[in-house]
Amino acid sequence: MAVTWHALYFPQGQATLLPAVAASLDTLVGVLRQYPHLRLEVQGHTDNQGDALLNQHLSHQRAVAVCTYLTAHGIAASRLQPRGFGDTQPVADNREPAQRPRNRRVVLQPIP
């Protein structure tokens, strides 16, 4: 079951983690420490603004940013697999500017 980590949203065109997400990621670190065999595909997403190829790259950078944070806090990189989906899997209407930020997200998918 995939989980959208609701605190992991990004500013448009950026893969930089916002300072406010640190507490949420620290909670995730705690969960991963409790379940040492849990592996995650960290899925990055974008809205549909801009070039599709650039969005694909940006979405991967977002996933890598989360993985980098987790590994810097003691989670083995072998447990994490970053993957970018660009703008191919929106959860909100990209035609509505107020909804687009919901598409700039990271989803965590357990790997069996």
N, C-alpha and C positions, 0 to 999 in steps of 0.2 A: 504494500500500500504506500503510495507516494504521499509525502507531506509537504505542503507549502509552508515554509518557515516565515510567518507573517511579518516578522521584523526585518527580514532580509529583502528590502526593496532598495533600488538604486536610483540616483539622479539620472536624468536623461543623458545618454551618451557617455556615461562613466561606469567604471568598474570598481570605484573606490568604495570601501566599506565606510558607512557613516558612523560617527562616534557612538551614536545611540544604539547600534546593534551589538556592541561588545557584550553587554549583559546577557542578551539573548544567545549569542554564540557561546558564552561561558556556560550557560545552561546546557547547551548542546554538548559541550565538552564533557560536562558531568554525566550526561546520559550515555555518551560513548564510552566513558570510563566504566560505567556500571555494566555495560554490555560489550565486553572486549572482543567478541566474535562478530559484532555487527559491522557490516561493510556498507558504504553508501555510494551511490552514484549521485553526485552533486550536479544538478541540472540548472544551467543558467538560461535566462530568457530575456527578450527585449520587447519593446513595443514595435510598431511597424514604421516608425519615422526614420527616414534616412535610407541608405543603400542596404539591400538585403545581405550582401557579402560582408559589409562592415558590421552589420548587426549580428551575423553569425560569429564573427571574431569577438565582438564585444560580449556576447552571451557566454562564450567560453572563458573570457577573461574574468567575468563575474563568478563563474564556478571556481576558477583557479583562486580568486581572492578569498573565497570562503575556505577552500582547502588549505591555503597558505596559513590562514588564521588558526585553523584547527591543528595543523601540524606544529605550528609555533607554540601551541599550548599542550603538546604532548601526545597528540593522536598520530599514530603511524600513518604515513602517506600511503602505505599499501592497503589501507582500509578505505581509501577515498578515491573516487574516479570522477574527475571533472568532465562535464560534457555540455556543449553549447547547442541550443536549439534555435537561436536567432528569434525571429518573430513568427515561427511556424505553429506555436501552440498558445495562442492568446486565451486568457481567462476573462478578459473584459473587452468591451467594444472599443477598438482603436479609432473609430470615427469620432468618439467623444473625448476631447482633450482631458476632461476630468477623470476619465476611466483609464487612460493609458498608463499611469504610474503602476497600476496593479499588474500590468504585464511585464514590468521591469523587476523580475523576481528571481529567486532561487528555490528550487524544489528538491527535496531529499527523497531519493528512492532507494530503499534497502536492496542490496544485491544478495540473492540467495546463495 
